[in-house]
Amino acid sequence: MFGIGELTLLLLVIVAVLAVKRLPDLMRSAGKAARILKSEKRALKDEDGAGEPHRPSPRVIRGETAERDA
């Protein structure tokens, strides 16, 4: 019979033969995902002001005055 090594090698060959048809599509999808992730990261960085901590804008209510914090 076959040992574990031979069965593993056979399984890898079968997976490789079947995956050859889908490999270009998988790589294309991975590239698109990487580009989207990179653009979202860049947009988030630009939105926050290039690394400065995000401070929420002050809440303004008409007709009231508030002391300014130091």
C-alpha positions in Angstrom: 0.0 0.0 0.0 0.9 3.7 0.0 2.5 5.5 2.9 1.6 8.9 4.2 4.3 10.6 2.0 3.0 9.0 -1.2 -0.6 9.9 -0.4 0.3 13.5 0.4 2.3 13.8 -2.9 -0.6 12.3 -4.9 -3.1 14.7 -3.2 -0.8 17.6 -4.0 -0.5 16.6 -7.7 -4.3 16.2 -8.0 -4.9 19.6 -6.4 -2.3 21.2 -8.6 -3.8 19.8 -11.8 -7.3 20.9 -10.8 -6.2 24.3 -9.6 -4.3 25.2 -12.8 -7.6 26.2 -14.4 -8.6 28.5 -11.6 -5.2 29.8 -10.6 -5.3 32.9 -12.9 -8.7 33.9 -11.5 -7.5 33.4 -7.9 -4.4 35.5 -8.5 -6.5 38.2 -10.1 -8.9 38.3 -7.2 -6.0 38.4 -4.7 -4.6 41.4 -6.6 -7.9 43.3 -6.6 -8.3 42.6 -2.9 -4.7 43.9 -2.2 -5.4 47.1 -4.2 -8.7 47.7 -2.4 -7.0 47.2 1.0 -4.2 49.6 0.0 -6.5 52.3 -1.2 -8.7 52.1 1.9 -5.6 52.3 4.1 -4.4 55.4 2.1 -7.9 57.0 2.4 -8.0 56.4 6.2 -4.6 57.9 6.6 -5.5 61.0 4.5 -8.7 61.4 6.5 -7.0 61.4 9.8 -4.4 64.0 8.8 -1.3 61.9 8.2 -1.0 60.1 11.4 -2.4 62.8 13.9 -4.8 61.4 16.4 -8.4 61.8 15.5 -10.2 64.4 17.6 -13.9 64.7 17.2 -15.2 68.2 16.3 -16.8 70.1 19.2 -20.5 69.8 19.6 -22.3 73.1 18.9 -25.7 73.9 20.3 -27.3 77.2 19.3 -28.1 79.6 22.2 -25.6 78.2 24.6 -22.1 79.2 25.5 -19.4 77.0 26.9 -16.0 77.6 28.4 -13.1 76.5 26.2 -10.9 73.7 27.5 -7.2 74.4 27.8 
